[in-house]
Amino acid sequence: MPQHGRHPGRRLPSSQTSWFRDCGWPTLEEKIKDLASYHTQPEDIGRVAKAANPGKLVITHMMPGSGPAELEAAAKRQYAGPVTVGEDLQEV
């Protein structure tokens, strides 16, 4: 099993993700910790975008339970360019 990320305390509502026996994680909490270990955390999105300096930031493949407004606000704290939080089937 992969190591847990830098944000092991990040909690998601259990209604936003599912778990079942033999799915690869011993508990729902372990699944959430693991997912957080390989997804960019909201507080890091703007920092990464600022360093990459794209013409536009499009946030996709979000953690279950992430709110689009939260992600956009987090990105805009450090990134000054346009930000779009993607939705299924959206074209940008």
PyMOL Python script that loads the backbone (N, CA, C, O; Angstrom):
from pymol import cmd

cmd.read_pdbstr("""\
ATOM      1  N   MET A   1       0.848  -1.180   0.000  1.00  0.00           N
ATOM      2  CA  MET A   1       0.000   0.000   0.000  1.00  0.00           C
ATOM      3  C   MET A   1       0.891   1.241   0.000  1.00  0.00           C
ATOM      4  O   MET A   1       1.874   1.294   0.740  1.00  0.00           O
ATOM      5  N   PRO A   2       0.555   2.255  -0.833  1.00  0.00           N
ATOM      6  CA  PRO A   2       1.356   3.472  -0.889  1.00  0.00           C
ATOM      7  C   PRO A   2       1.379   4.210   0.438  1.00  0.00           C
ATOM      8  O   PRO A   2       0.472   4.086   1.262  1.00  0.00           O
ATOM      9  N   GLN A   3       2.443   4.983   0.620  1.00  0.00           N
ATOM     10  CA  GLN A   3       2.554   5.819   1.816  1.00  0.00           C
ATOM     11  C   GLN A   3       1.507   6.914   1.769  1.00  0.00           C
ATOM     12  O   GLN A   3       1.068   7.319   0.693  1.00  0.00           O
ATOM     13  N   HIS A   4       1.108   7.395   2.944  1.00  0.00           N
ATOM     14  CA  HIS A   4       0.123   8.458   3.010  1.00  0.00           C
ATOM     15  C   HIS A   4       0.770   9.792   2.710  1.00  0.00           C
ATOM     16  O   HIS A   4       1.974   9.970   2.900  1.00  0.00           O
ATOM     17  N   GLY A   5      -0.033  10.722   2.244  1.00  0.00           N
ATOM     18  CA  GLY A   5       0.454  12.033   1.832  1.00  0.00           C
ATOM     19  C   GLY A   5       0.781  12.953   2.982  1.00  0.00           C
ATOM     20  O   GLY A   5       0.783  12.560   4.149  1.00  0.00           O
ATOM     21  N   ARG A   6       1.059  14.195   2.615  1.00  0.00           N
ATOM     22  CA  ARG A   6       1.442  15.197   3.596  1.00  0.00           C
ATOM     23  C   ARG A   6       0.261  15.677   4.405  1.00  0.00           C
ATOM     24  O   ARG A   6       0.446  16.371   5.404  1.00  0.00           O
ATOM     25  N   HIS A   7      -0.940  15.331   4.007  1.00  0.00           N
ATOM     26  CA  HIS A   7      -2.140  15.840   4.645  1.00  0.00           C
ATOM     27  C   HIS A   7      -2.989  14.700   5.197  1.00  0.00           C
ATOM     28  O   HIS A   7      -4.153  14.561   4.823  1.00  0.00           O
ATOM     29  N   PRO A   8      -2.419  13.884   6.082  1.00  0.00           N
ATOM     30  CA  PRO A   8      -3.177  12.729   6.556  1.00  0.00           C
ATOM     31  C   PRO A   8      -4.425  13.096   7.333  1.00  0.00           C
ATOM     32  O   PRO A   8      -5.304  12.251   7.508  1.00  0.00           O
ATOM     33  N   GLY A   9      -4.530  14.331   7.804  1.00  0.00           N
ATOM     34  CA  GLY A   9      -5.705  14.732   8.569  1.00  0.00           C
ATOM     35  C   GLY A   9      -6.861  15.203   7.698  1.00  0.00           C
ATOM     36  O   GLY A   9      -7.965  15.420   8.198  1.00  0.00           O
ATOM     37  N   ARG A  10      -6.616  15.363   6.394  1.00  0.00           N
ATOM     38  CA  ARG A  10      -7.682  15.835   5.502  1.00  0.00           C
ATOM     39  C   ARG A  10      -8.801  14.812   5.500  1.00  0.00           C
ATOM     40  O   ARG A  10      -8.575  13.630   5.242  1.00  0.00           O
ATOM     41  N   ARG A  11     -10.004  15.271   5.788  1.00  0.00           N
ATOM     42  CA  ARG A  11     -11.149  14.365   5.881  1.00  0.00           C
ATOM     43  C   ARG A  11     -12.165  14.723   4.820  1.00  0.00           C
ATOM     44  O   ARG A  11     -12.437  15.896   4.565  1.00  0.00           O
ATOM     45  N   LEU A  12     -12.710  13.715   4.220  1.00  0.00           N
ATOM     46  CA  LEU A  12     -13.774  13.891   3.255  1.00  0.00           C
ATOM     47  C   LEU A  12     -15.029  13.238   3.794  1.00  0.00           C
ATOM     48  O   LEU A  12     -14.944  12.240   4.509  1.00  0.00           O
ATOM     49  N   PRO A  13     -16.168  13.767   3.474  1.00  0.00           N
ATOM     50  CA  PRO A  13     -17.399  13.099   3.903  1.00  0.00           C
ATOM     51  C   PRO A  13     -17.455  11.709   3.294  1.00  0.00           C
ATOM     52  O   PRO A  13     -17.195  11.546   2.101  1.00  0.00           O
ATOM     53  N   SER A  14     -17.788  10.717   4.087  1.00  0.00           N
ATOM     54  CA  SER A  14     -17.830   9.353   3.569  1.00  0.00           C
ATOM     55  C   SER A  14     -18.865   9.216   2.464  1.00  0.00           C
ATOM     56  O   SER A  14     -18.791   8.278   1.671  1.00  0.00           O
ATOM     57  N   SER A  15     -19.821  10.124   2.393  1.00  0.00           N
ATOM     58  CA  SER A  15     -20.816  10.059   1.330  1.00  0.00           C
ATOM     59  C   SER A  15     -20.226  10.448  -0.026  1.00  0.00           C
ATOM     60  O   SER A  15     -20.856  10.225  -1.059  1.00  0.00           O
ATOM     61  N   GLN A  16     -19.010  11.034  -0.034  1.00  0.00           N
ATOM     62  CA  GLN A  16     -18.394  11.473  -1.280  1.00  0.00           C
ATOM     63  C   GLN A  16     -17.512  10.416  -1.927  1.00  0.00           C
ATOM     64  O   GLN A  16     -17.055  10.617  -3.053  1.00  0.00           O
ATOM     65  N   THR A  17     -17.263   9.327  -1.275  1.00  0.00           N
ATOM     66  CA  THR A  17     -16.468   8.249  -1.842  1.00  0.00           C
ATOM     67  C   THR A  17     -16.986   6.939  -1.254  1.00  0.00           C
ATOM     68  O   THR A  17     -17.688   6.940  -0.243  1.00  0.00           O
ATOM     69  N   SER A  18     -16.645   5.848  -1.881  1.00  0.00           N
ATOM     70  CA  SER A  18     -17.173   4.573  -1.402  1.00  0.00           C
ATOM     71  C   SER A  18     -16.032   3.627  -1.047  1.00  0.00           C
ATOM     72  O   SER A  18     -14.882   3.838  -1.432  1.00  0.00           O
ATOM     73  N   TRP A  19     -16.373   2.606  -0.322  1.00  0.00           N
ATOM     74  CA  TRP A  19     -15.409   1.585   0.101  1.00  0.00           C
ATOM     75  C   TRP A  19     -16.149   0.267   0.220  1.00  0.00           C
ATOM     76  O   TRP A  19     -17.308   0.234   0.634  1.00  0.00           O
ATOM     77  N   PHE A  20     -15.487  -0.808  -0.138  1.00  0.00           N
ATOM     78  CA  PHE A  20     -16.056  -2.131   0.076  1.00  0.00           C
ATOM     79  C   PHE A  20     -14.921  -3.105   0.366  1.00  0.00           C
ATOM     80  O   PHE A  20     -13.776  -2.869  -0.021  1.00  0.00           O
ATOM     81  N   ARG A  21     -15.239  -4.183   1.037  1.00  0.00           N
ATOM     82  CA  ARG A  21     -14.245  -5.180   1.435  1.00  0.00           C
ATOM     83  C   ARG A  21     -13.421  -5.630   0.227  1.00  0.00           C
ATOM     84  O   ARG A  21     -13.958  -5.819  -0.865  1.00  0.00           O
ATOM     85  N   ASP A  22     -12.134  -5.795   0.430  1.00  0.00           N
ATOM     86  CA  ASP A  22     -11.188  -6.252  -0.597  1.00  0.00           C
ATOM     87  C   ASP A  22     -11.023  -5.275  -1.770  1.00  0.00           C
ATOM     88  O   ASP A  22     -10.652  -5.686  -2.869  1.00  0.00           O
ATOM     89  N   CYS A  23     -11.295  -3.992  -1.540  1.00  0.00           N
ATOM     90  CA  CYS A  23     -11.147  -3.005  -2.614  1.00  0.00           C
ATOM     91  C   CYS A  23      -9.730  -2.444  -2.691  1.00  0.00           C
ATOM     92  O   CYS A  23      -9.441  -1.622  -3.561  1.00  0.00           O
ATOM     93  N   GLY A  24      -8.858  -2.868  -1.809  1.00  0.00           N
ATOM     94  CA  GLY A  24      -7.479  -2.386  -1.830  1.00  0.00           C
ATOM     95  C   GLY A  24      -7.111  -1.537  -0.634  1.00  0.00           C
ATOM     96  O   GLY A  24      -5.929  -1.276  -0.410  1.00  0.00           O
ATOM     97  N   TRP A  25      -8.080  -1.102   0.134  1.00  0.00           N
ATOM     98  CA  TRP A  25      -7.849  -0.322   1.342  1.00  0.00           C
ATOM     99  C   TRP A  25      -8.549  -1.030   2.496  1.00  0.00           C
ATOM    100  O   TRP A  25      -9.681  -1.488   2.341  1.00  0.00           O
ATOM    101  N   PRO A  26      -7.898  -1.125   3.641  1.00  0.00           N
ATOM    102  CA  PRO A  26      -8.523  -1.833   4.763  1.00  0.00           C
ATOM    103  C   PRO A  26      -9.749  -1.118   5.337  1.00  0.00           C
ATOM    104  O   PRO A  26     -10.648  -1.771   5.867  1.00  0.00           O
ATOM    105  N   THR A  27      -9.796   0.220   5.237  1.00  0.00           N
ATOM    106  CA  THR A  27     -10.931   0.983   5.762  1.00  0.00           C
ATOM    107  C   THR A  27     -11.195   2.174   4.849  1.00  0.00           C
ATOM    108  O   THR A  27     -10.361   2.519   4.012  1.00  0.00           O
ATOM    109  N   LEU A  28     -12.350   2.795   5.015  1.00  0.00           N
ATOM    110  CA  LEU A  28     -12.662   4.006   4.260  1.00  0.00           C
ATOM    111  C   LEU A  28     -11.680   5.116   4.600  1.00  0.00           C
ATOM    112  O   LEU A  28     -11.242   5.844   3.709  1.00  0.00           O
ATOM    113  N   GLU A  29     -11.329   5.260   5.866  1.00  0.00           N
ATOM    114  CA  GLU A  29     -10.364   6.291   6.268  1.00  0.00           C
ATOM    115  C   GLU A  29      -9.014   6.094   5.581  1.00  0.00           C
ATOM    116  O   GLU A  29      -8.387   7.067   5.165  1.00  0.00           O
ATOM    117  N   GLU A  30      -8.562   4.845   5.459  1.00  0.00           N
ATOM    118  CA  GLU A  30      -7.291   4.571   4.776  1.00  0.00           C
ATOM    119  C   GLU A  30      -7.392   4.944   3.301  1.00  0.00           C
ATOM    120  O   GLU A  30      -6.437   5.464   2.724  1.00  0.00           O
ATOM    121  N   LYS A  31      -8.538   4.682   2.693  1.00  0.00           N
ATOM    122  CA  LYS A  31      -8.734   5.055   1.291  1.00  0.00           C
ATOM    123  C   LYS A  31      -8.629   6.565   1.127  1.00  0.00           C
ATOM    124  O   LYS A  31      -7.954   7.044   0.217  1.00  0.00           O
ATOM    125  N   ILE A  32      -9.289   7.315   1.996  1.00  0.00           N
ATOM    126  CA  ILE A  32      -9.263   8.775   1.910  1.00  0.00           C
ATOM    127  C   ILE A  32      -7.844   9.305   2.092  1.00  0.00           C
ATOM    128  O   ILE A  32      -7.414  10.194   1.357  1.00  0.00           O
ATOM    129  N   LYS A  33      -7.120   8.767   3.059  1.00  0.00           N
ATOM    130  CA  LYS A  33      -5.726   9.190   3.272  1.00  0.00           C
ATOM    131  C   LYS A  33      -4.882   8.899   2.043  1.00  0.00           C
ATOM    132  O   LYS A  33      -4.060   9.722   1.640  1.00  0.00           O
ATOM    133  N   ASP A  34      -5.083   7.731   1.447  1.00  0.00           N
ATOM    134  CA  ASP A  34      -4.309   7.361   0.270  1.00  0.00           C
ATOM    135  C   ASP A  34      -4.644   8.273  -0.905  1.00  0.00           C
ATOM    136  O   ASP A  34      -3.736   8.758  -1.580  1.00  0.00           O
ATOM    137  N   LEU A  35      -5.918   8.513  -1.161  1.00  0.00           N
ATOM    138  CA  LEU A  35      -6.303   9.413  -2.251  1.00  0.00           C
ATOM    139  C   LEU A  35      -5.661  10.790  -2.077  1.00  0.00           C
ATOM    140  O   LEU A  35      -5.192  11.383  -3.048  1.00  0.00           O
ATOM    141  N   ALA A  36      -5.640  11.292  -0.859  1.00  0.00           N
ATOM    142  CA  ALA A  36      -5.049  12.605  -0.588  1.00  0.00           C
ATOM    143  C   ALA A  36      -3.546  12.615  -0.854  1.00  0.00           C
ATOM    144  O   ALA A  36      -2.972  13.673  -1.114  1.00  0.00           O
ATOM    145  N   SER A  37      -2.905  11.448  -0.791  1.00  0.00           N
ATOM    146  CA  SER A  37      -1.452  11.393  -0.971  1.00  0.00           C
ATOM    147  C   SER A  37      -1.022  11.617  -2.415  1.00  0.00           C
ATOM    148  O   SER A  37       0.136  11.958  -2.655  1.00  0.00           O
ATOM    149  N   TYR A  38      -1.912  11.437  -3.378  1.00  0.00           N
ATOM    150  CA  TYR A  38      -1.512  11.645  -4.767  1.00  0.00           C
ATOM    151  C   TYR A  38      -2.435  12.601  -5.534  1.00  0.00           C
ATOM    152  O   TYR A  38      -2.494  12.560  -6.763  1.00  0.00           O
ATOM    153  N   HIS A  39      -3.136  13.440  -4.819  1.00  0.00           N
ATOM    154  CA  HIS A  39      -3.887  14.537  -5.407  1.00  0.00           C
ATOM    155  C   HIS A  39      -3.310  15.842  -4.851  1.00  0.00           C
ATOM    156  O   HIS A  39      -2.978  15.923  -3.669  1.00  0.00           O
ATOM    157  N   THR A  40      -3.195  16.846  -5.692  1.00  0.00           N
ATOM    158  CA  THR A  40      -2.701  18.137  -5.229  1.00  0.00           C
ATOM    159  C   THR A  40      -3.723  18.736  -4.274  1.00  0.00           C
ATOM    160  O   THR A  40      -4.909  18.827  -4.589  1.00  0.00           O
ATOM    161  N   GLN A  41      -3.254  19.137  -3.125  1.00  0.00           N
ATOM    162  CA  GLN A  41      -4.139  19.693  -2.102  1.00  0.00           C
ATOM    163  C   GLN A  41      -4.520  21.130  -2.464  1.00  0.00           C
ATOM    164  O   GLN A  41      -3.745  21.828  -3.118  1.00  0.00           O
ATOM    165  N   PRO A  42      -5.705  21.576  -2.043  1.00  0.00           N
ATOM    166  CA  PRO A  42      -6.155  22.927  -2.411  1.00  0.00           C
ATOM    167  C   PRO A  42      -5.129  24.018  -2.111  1.00  0.00           C
ATOM    168  O   PRO A  42      -4.937  24.922  -2.924  1.00  0.00           O
ATOM    169  N   GLU A  43      -4.473  23.945  -0.965  1.00  0.00           N
ATOM    170  CA  GLU A  43      -3.514  24.998  -0.609  1.00  0.00           C
ATOM    171  C   GLU A  43      -2.269  24.998  -1.494  1.00  0.00           C
ATOM    172  O   GLU A  43      -1.502  25.960  -1.468  1.00  0.00           O
ATOM    173  N   ASP A  44      -2.054  23.934  -2.279  1.00  0.00           N
ATOM    174  CA  ASP A  44      -0.883  23.853  -3.160  1.00  0.00           C
ATOM    175  C   ASP A  44      -1.182  24.213  -4.614  1.00  0.00           C
ATOM    176  O   ASP A  44      -0.255  24.445  -5.389  1.00  0.00           O
ATOM    177  N   ILE A  45      -2.451  24.264  -4.995  1.00  0.00           N
ATOM    178  CA  ILE A  45      -2.818  24.467  -6.400  1.00  0.00           C
ATOM    179  C   ILE A  45      -2.268  25.788  -6.943  1.00  0.00           C
ATOM    180  O   ILE A  45      -1.645  25.804  -8.004  1.00  0.00           O
ATOM    181  N   GLY A  46      -2.488  26.877  -6.239  1.00  0.00           N
ATOM    182  CA  GLY A  46      -2.019  28.179  -6.708  1.00  0.00           C
ATOM    183  C   GLY A  46      -0.511  28.281  -6.771  1.00  0.00           C
ATOM    184  O   GLY A  46       0.037  28.885  -7.692  1.00  0.00           O
ATOM    185  N   ARG A  47       0.160  27.694  -5.797  1.00  0.00           N
ATOM    186  CA  ARG A  47       1.626  27.720  -5.786  1.00  0.00           C
ATOM    187  C   ARG A  47       2.186  26.997  -7.008  1.00  0.00           C
ATOM    188  O   ARG A  47       3.101  27.495  -7.663  1.00  0.00           O
ATOM    189  N   VAL A  48       1.643  25.838  -7.310  1.00  0.00           N
ATOM    190  CA  VAL A  48       2.102  25.055  -8.460  1.00  0.00           C
ATOM    191  C   VAL A  48       1.805  25.808  -9.756  1.00  0.00           C
ATOM    192  O   VAL A  48       2.656  25.881 -10.643  1.00  0.00           O
ATOM    193  N   ALA A  49       0.595  26.370  -9.866  1.00  0.00           N
ATOM    194  CA  ALA A  49       0.230  27.117 -11.074  1.00  0.00           C
ATOM    195  C   ALA A  49       1.111  28.349 -11.250  1.00  0.00           C
ATOM    196  O   ALA A  49       1.542  28.647 -12.364  1.00  0.00           O
ATOM    197  N   LYS A  50       1.379  29.057 -10.176  1.00  0.00           N
ATOM    198  CA  LYS A  50       2.237  30.245 -10.260  1.00  0.00           C
ATOM    199  C   LYS A  50       3.622  29.869 -10.783  1.00  0.00           C
ATOM    200  O   LYS A  50       4.185  30.570 -11.623  1.00  0.00           O
ATOM    201  N   ALA A  51       4.165  28.766 -10.287  1.00  0.00           N
ATOM    202  CA  ALA A  51       5.493  28.326 -10.720  1.00  0.00           C
ATOM    203  C   ALA A  51       5.492  27.882 -12.189  1.00  0.00           C
ATOM    204  O   ALA A  51       6.462  28.115 -12.910  1.00  0.00           O
ATOM    205  N   ALA A  52       4.404  27.246 -12.627  1.00  0.00           N
ATOM    206  CA  ALA A  52       4.314  26.761 -14.006  1.00  0.00           C
ATOM    207  C   ALA A  52       3.998  27.891 -14.988  1.00  0.00           C
ATOM    208  O   ALA A  52       4.342  27.805 -16.167  1.00  0.00           O
ATOM    209  N   ASN A  53       3.339  28.953 -14.500  1.00  0.00           N
ATOM    210  CA  ASN A  53       2.979  30.127 -15.280  1.00  0.00           C
ATOM    211  C   ASN A  53       2.197  29.794 -16.559  1.00  0.00           C
ATOM    212  O   ASN A  53       2.589  30.213 -17.648  1.00  0.00           O
ATOM    213  N   PRO A  54       1.100  29.048 -16.431  1.00  0.00           N
ATOM    214  CA  PRO A  54       0.295  28.764 -17.625  1.00  0.00           C
ATOM    215  C   PRO A  54      -0.538  29.985 -18.005  1.00  0.00           C
ATOM    216  O   PRO A  54      -0.715  30.894 -17.194  1.00  0.00           O
ATOM    217  N   GLY A  55      -1.042  30.009 -19.220  1.00  0.00           N
ATOM    218  CA  GLY A  55      -1.929  31.085 -19.632  1.00  0.00           C
ATOM    219  C   GLY A  55      -3.291  30.968 -18.969  1.00  0.00           C
ATOM    220  O   GLY A  55      -4.000  31.961 -18.809  1.00  0.00           O
ATOM    221  N   LYS A  56      -3.650  29.752 -18.585  1.00  0.00           N
ATOM    222  CA  LYS A  56      -4.927  29.492 -17.932  1.00  0.00           C
ATOM    223  C   LYS A  56      -4.780  28.225 -17.108  1.00  0.00           C
ATOM    224  O   LYS A  56      -4.139  27.268 -17.540  1.00  0.00           O
ATOM    225  N   LEU A  57      -5.370  28.219 -15.928  1.00  0.00           N
ATOM    226  CA  LEU A  57      -5.358  27.039 -15.069  1.00  0.00           C
ATOM    227  C   LEU A  57      -6.712  26.362 -15.146  1.00  0.00           C
ATOM    228  O   LEU A  57      -7.738  26.987 -14.876  1.00  0.00           O
ATOM    229  N   VAL A  58      -6.723  25.095 -15.510  1.00  0.00           N
ATOM    230  CA  VAL A  58      -7.940  24.300 -15.518  1.00  0.00           C
ATOM    231  C   VAL A  58      -7.741  23.174 -14.506  1.00  0.00           C
ATOM    232  O   VAL A  58      -6.844  22.344 -14.660  1.00  0.00           O
ATOM    233  N   ILE A  59      -8.566  23.149 -13.490  1.00  0.00           N
ATOM    234  CA  ILE A  59      -8.460  22.148 -12.427  1.00  0.00           C
ATOM    235  C   ILE A  59      -9.387  20.985 -12.777  1.00  0.00           C
ATOM    236  O   ILE A  59     -10.589  21.173 -12.965  1.00  0.00           O
ATOM    237  N   THR A  60      -8.816  19.781 -12.861  1.00  0.00           N
ATOM    238  CA  THR A  60      -9.593  18.578 -13.182  1.00  0.00           C
ATOM    239  C   THR A  60      -9.187  17.448 -12.244  1.00  0.00           C
ATOM    240  O   THR A  60      -8.292  17.609 -11.414  1.00  0.00           O
ATOM    241  N   HIS A  61      -9.836  16.329 -12.379  1.00  0.00           N
ATOM    242  CA  HIS A  61      -9.536  15.117 -11.604  1.00  0.00           C
ATOM    243  C   HIS A  61      -9.439  15.449 -10.115  1.00  0.00           C
ATOM    244  O   HIS A  61      -8.391  15.289  -9.489  1.00  0.00           O
ATOM    245  N   MET A  62     -10.548  15.912  -9.573  1.00  0.00           N
ATOM    246  CA  MET A  62     -10.582  16.388  -8.194  1.00  0.00           C
ATOM    247  C   MET A  62     -10.885  15.273  -7.203  1.00  0.00           C
ATOM    248  O   MET A  62     -11.511  14.268  -7.540  1.00  0.00           O
ATOM    249  N   MET A  63     -10.426  15.475  -5.982  1.00  0.00           N
ATOM    250  CA  MET A  63     -10.732  14.545  -4.893  1.00  0.00           C
ATOM    251  C   MET A  63     -12.229  14.512  -4.656  1.00  0.00           C
ATOM    252  O   MET A  63     -12.887  15.549  -4.751  1.00  0.00           O
ATOM    253  N   PRO A  64     -12.782  13.354  -4.350  1.00  0.00           N
ATOM    254  CA  PRO A  64     -14.192  13.314  -3.961  1.00  0.00           C
ATOM    255  C   PRO A  64     -14.418  14.250  -2.771  1.00  0.00           C
ATOM    256  O   PRO A  64     -13.633  14.262  -1.823  1.00  0.00           O
ATOM    257  N   GLY A  65     -15.464  15.010  -2.829  1.00  0.00           N
ATOM    258  CA  GLY A  65     -15.778  15.935  -1.750  1.00  0.00           C
ATOM    259  C   GLY A  65     -15.215  17.326  -1.923  1.00  0.00           C
ATOM    260  O   GLY A  65     -15.523  18.216  -1.130  1.00  0.00           O
ATOM    261  N   SER A  66     -14.382  17.541  -2.956  1.00  0.00           N
ATOM    262  CA  SER A  66     -13.827  18.868  -3.186  1.00  0.00           C
ATOM    263  C   SER A  66     -14.897  19.780  -3.756  1.00  0.00           C
ATOM    264  O   SER A  66     -15.660  19.385  -4.637  1.00  0.00           O
ATOM    265  N   GLY A  67     -14.946  20.995  -3.249  1.00  0.00           N
ATOM    266  CA  GLY A  67     -15.904  21.972  -3.751  1.00  0.00           C
ATOM    267  C   GLY A  67     -15.263  22.859  -4.796  1.00  0.00           C
ATOM    268  O   GLY A  67     -14.168  23.373  -4.566  1.00  0.00           O
ATOM    269  N   PRO A  68     -15.910  23.060  -5.946  1.00  0.00           N
ATOM    270  CA  PRO A  68     -15.334  23.911  -6.987  1.00  0.00           C
ATOM    271  C   PRO A  68     -14.980  25.315  -6.496  1.00  0.00           C
ATOM    272  O   PRO A  68     -13.926  25.840  -6.854  1.00  0.00           O
ATOM    273  N   ALA A  69     -15.833  25.926  -5.689  1.00  0.00           N
ATOM    274  CA  ALA A  69     -15.544  27.275  -5.192  1.00  0.00           C
ATOM    275  C   ALA A  69     -14.310  27.274  -4.292  1.00  0.00           C
ATOM    276  O   ALA A  69     -13.493  28.193  -4.350  1.00  0.00           O
ATOM    277  N   GLU A  70     -14.179  26.236  -3.459  1.00  0.00           N
ATOM    278  CA  GLU A  70     -13.003  26.112  -2.584  1.00  0.00           C
ATOM    279  C   GLU A  70     -11.732  25.991  -3.416  1.00  0.00           C
ATOM    280  O   GLU A  70     -10.730  26.635  -3.106  1.00  0.00           O
ATOM    281  N   LEU A  71     -11.760  25.180  -4.459  1.00  0.00           N
ATOM    282  CA  LEU A  71     -10.574  24.972  -5.295  1.00  0.00           C
ATOM    283  C   LEU A  71     -10.205  26.246  -6.049  1.00  0.00           C
ATOM    284  O   LEU A  71      -9.030  26.602  -6.131  1.00  0.00           O
ATOM    285  N   GLU A  72     -11.196  26.926  -6.594  1.00  0.00           N
ATOM    286  CA  GLU A  72     -10.923  28.168  -7.325  1.00  0.00           C
ATOM    287  C   GLU A  72     -10.346  29.229  -6.391  1.00  0.00           C
ATOM    288  O   GLU A  72      -9.372  29.898  -6.736  1.00  0.00           O
ATOM    289  N   ALA A  73     -10.941  29.385  -5.216  1.00  0.00           N
ATOM    290  CA  ALA A  73     -10.443  30.371  -4.246  1.00  0.00           C
ATOM    291  C   ALA A  73      -9.020  30.037  -3.810  1.00  0.00           C
ATOM    292  O   ALA A  73      -8.186  30.933  -3.676  1.00  0.00           O
ATOM    293  N   ALA A  74      -8.738  28.761  -3.590  1.00  0.00           N
ATOM    294  CA  ALA A  74      -7.398  28.347  -3.170  1.00  0.00           C
ATOM    295  C   ALA A  74      -6.379  28.672  -4.261  1.00  0.00           C
ATOM    296  O   ALA A  74      -5.288  29.161  -3.967  1.00  0.00           O
ATOM    297  N   ALA A  75      -6.728  28.405  -5.508  1.00  0.00           N
ATOM    298  CA  ALA A  75      -5.805  28.687  -6.611  1.00  0.00           C
ATOM    299  C   ALA A  75      -5.540  30.178  -6.738  1.00  0.00           C
ATOM    300  O   ALA A  75      -4.400  30.589  -6.951  1.00  0.00           O
ATOM    301  N   LYS A  76      -6.577  30.988  -6.609  1.00  0.00           N
ATOM    302  CA  LYS A  76      -6.452  32.437  -6.798  1.00  0.00           C
ATOM    303  C   LYS A  76      -5.677  33.126  -5.683  1.00  0.00           C
ATOM    304  O   LYS A  76      -5.278  34.282  -5.830  1.00  0.00           O
ATOM    305  N   ARG A  77      -5.459  32.434  -4.573  1.00  0.00           N
ATOM    306  CA  ARG A  77      -4.654  33.050  -3.509  1.00  0.00           C
ATOM    307  C   ARG A  77      -3.217  33.285  -3.966  1.00  0.00           C
ATOM    308  O   ARG A  77      -2.562  34.205  -3.476  1.00  0.00           O
ATOM    309  N   GLN A  78      -2.709  32.464  -4.903  1.00  0.00           N
ATOM    310  CA  GLN A  78      -1.324  32.644  -5.349  1.00  0.00           C
ATOM    311  C   GLN A  78      -1.178  32.777  -6.861  1.00  0.00           C
ATOM    312  O   GLN A  78      -0.155  33.259  -7.347  1.00  0.00           O
ATOM    313  N   TYR A  79      -2.193  32.354  -7.603  1.00  0.00           N
ATOM    314  CA  TYR A  79      -2.124  32.400  -9.064  1.00  0.00           C
ATOM    315  C   TYR A  79      -3.038  33.507  -9.576  1.00  0.00           C
ATOM    316  O   TYR A  79      -4.228  33.528  -9.260  1.00  0.00           O
ATOM    317  N   ALA A  80      -2.482  34.433 -10.372  1.00  0.00           N
ATOM    318  CA  ALA A  80      -3.234  35.603 -10.816  1.00  0.00           C
ATOM    319  C   ALA A  80      -3.973  35.400 -12.138  1.00  0.00           C
ATOM    320  O   ALA A  80      -4.794  36.235 -12.514  1.00  0.00           O
ATOM    321  N   GLY A  81      -3.699  34.321 -12.839  1.00  0.00           N
ATOM    322  CA  GLY A  81      -4.335  34.096 -14.138  1.00  0.00           C
ATOM    323  C   GLY A  81      -5.746  33.559 -14.018  1.00  0.00           C
ATOM    324  O   GLY A  81      -6.248  33.354 -12.913  1.00  0.00           O
ATOM    325  N   PRO A  82      -6.395  33.328 -15.168  1.00  0.00           N
ATOM    326  CA  PRO A  82      -7.750  32.788 -15.157  1.00  0.00           C
ATOM    327  C   PRO A  82      -7.772  31.341 -14.655  1.00  0.00           C
ATOM    328  O   PRO A  82      -6.868  30.555 -14.938  1.00  0.00           O
ATOM    329  N   VAL A  83      -8.823  31.012 -13.906  1.00  0.00           N
ATOM    330  CA  VAL A  83      -8.966  29.680 -13.310  1.00  0.00           C
ATOM    331  C   VAL A  83     -10.330  29.118 -13.692  1.00  0.00           C
ATOM    332  O   VAL A  83     -11.352  29.793 -13.565  1.00  0.00           O
ATOM    333  N   THR A  84     -10.330  27.884 -14.159  1.00  0.00           N
ATOM    334  CA  THR A  84     -11.571  27.159 -14.439  1.00  0.00           C
ATOM    335  C   THR A  84     -11.523  25.848 -13.678  1.00  0.00           C
ATOM    336  O   THR A  84     -10.529  25.124 -13.738  1.00  0.00           O
ATOM    337  N   VAL A  85     -12.593  25.543 -12.964  1.00  0.00           N
ATOM    338  CA  VAL A  85     -12.711  24.240 -12.310  1.00  0.00           C
ATOM    339  C   VAL A  85     -13.576  23.404 -13.234  1.00  0.00           C
ATOM    340  O   VAL A  85     -14.756  23.697 -13.428  1.00  0.00           O
ATOM    341  N   GLY A  86     -12.986  22.361 -13.805  1.00  0.00           N
ATOM    342  CA  GLY A  86     -13.665  21.561 -14.804  1.00  0.00           C
ATOM    343  C   GLY A  86     -14.847  20.768 -14.276  1.00  0.00           C
ATOM    344  O   GLY A  86     -14.884  20.360 -13.115  1.00  0.00           O
ATOM    345  N   GLU A  87     -15.796  20.566 -15.150  1.00  0.00           N
ATOM    346  CA  GLU A  87     -16.956  19.732 -14.887  1.00  0.00           C
ATOM    347  C   GLU A  87     -17.018  18.672 -15.975  1.00  0.00           C
ATOM    348  O   GLU A  87     -16.449  18.858 -17.051  1.00  0.00           O
ATOM    349  N   ASP A  88     -17.696  17.567 -15.712  1.00  0.00           N
ATOM    350  CA  ASP A  88     -17.836  16.514 -16.707  1.00  0.00           C
ATOM    351  C   ASP A  88     -18.344  17.089 -18.030  1.00  0.00           C
ATOM    352  O   ASP A  88     -19.289  17.877 -18.058  1.00  0.00           O
ATOM    353  N   LEU A  89     -17.707  16.686 -19.106  1.00  0.00           N
ATOM    354  CA  LEU A  89     -18.064  17.049 -20.487  1.00  0.00           C
ATOM    355  C   LEU A  89     -17.868  18.517 -20.818  1.00  0.00           C
ATOM    356  O   LEU A  89     -18.270  18.958 -21.895  1.00  0.00           O
ATOM    357  N   GLN A  90     -17.266  19.279 -19.930  1.00  0.00           N
ATOM    358  CA  GLN A  90     -17.012  20.694 -20.191  1.00  0.00           C
ATOM    359  C   GLN A  90     -15.882  20.835 -21.194  1.00  0.00           C
ATOM    360  O   GLN A  90     -14.904  20.088 -21.143  1.00  0.00           O
ATOM    361  N   GLU A  91     -16.010  21.780 -22.097  1.00  0.00           N
ATOM    362  CA  GLU A  91     -14.946  22.094 -23.056  1.00  0.00           C
ATOM    363  C   GLU A  91     -14.356  23.445 -22.698  1.00  0.00           C
ATOM    364  O   GLU A  91     -15.088  24.389 -22.401  1.00  0.00           O
ATOM    365  N   VAL A  92     -13.030  23.540 -22.727  1.00  0.00           N
ATOM    366  CA  VAL A  92     -12.360  24.812 -22.439  1.00  0.00           C
ATOM    367  C   VAL A  92     -11.410  25.161 -23.560  1.00  0.00           C
ATOM    368  O   VAL A  92     -10.748  26.197 -23.508  1.00  0.00           O
TER     369      VAL A  92
END
""", "prot")
cmd.dss("prot")
cmd.show_as("cartoon", "prot")
cmd.util.cbc("prot")
cmd.orient("prot")
